[in-house]
């Protein structure tokens, strides 16, 4: 399987299933929470290639996020081993599934994030997908960091087609997190552009 093929929704699901089967074979059950392009693909919001599967959290009890257990640093040994095995079996980069967005713990999550996570089971792996409201928040912030209508974050935000209510929540969260007139102006410009393109 090529890298590009994996990075679409169905193939991401197949790879996660392979990871979950290896985790289960190791007599383990592990819960993770995923954000970014992989979550958008799996939720059916987009159908485009994404570079990796971004793990933002490991849960204390798989399938439950009353509180997120901890940042995914390090990943559980059984999960790390399964990721490497699937990378070899599927011909993927070793870090195709990674803890890249763990820094989100330093800046915080939108209020109520944990309770909105949507769960799917892949063998011994429970995968929580961030809710669309939270993905809108994350994508608004990322689009403001890369203020171009050609950025994948901006395109993802447009694909999410946020309502006025969702934009209001995301705007409030982004403004509260990022103090500074210049950045706040960029956020407002991104919102205005996305709203003008709304379906």
Steps between C-alpha positions, in 0.01 A plus 500: 500500500641841409528786748250709304245218493520446874435859576139496383213407731440134417866414500562684827224284647663184362834597651341578837327162491836332441647690796205403717533132411867504603414678825231241573742217417727648768205465742468879527226758459607855431305821449624800305350828378570619145471847346605655169459377145466134599203581724342709223543212254358240738201724577435539126550878504781492244638254250858606449842365578637574845855439610442318827270406786534760777460359853418774750424288807506155658199414717501337841197287412463432126174635365455747785617860511345650809853622531787443263762291673816662374688626198620216276861528617616233484253277321421169673764239402245263347366781280845616392591145404178453302549831316849395390379156391218647291746750348714206385204292381333786311817668376443820699730747673580381852331808649180478293315506831653744746464729797575818302212706644584423865589868542125568503516417871713811555252735333180324604189349345163656420265479800318166508741339250528166681126444528444549128751240376345238269627143550574221254646160579771334292583169668688583820523867406228748594535812289332820612439757226477866589151644451441730202466802733845435640643437155360838394677660797831329421476575128415866559808540715718312250361701208584821684855372550525442123277778365460390141190377321726234346596348834356157578373634833296770328364250248410260782323780685296579187420127461370492857249768392462645851173657608482847655475339843804278443703791364406705806625227735823451303561874478455547874740212575762619251485860621530397865805286427686744279538846643624763260327742268679378186413134559141585591469693173625196307247276675219740407618511137506121479147484643373760255652313206366161611155648561496652152565153352244318712272261317 
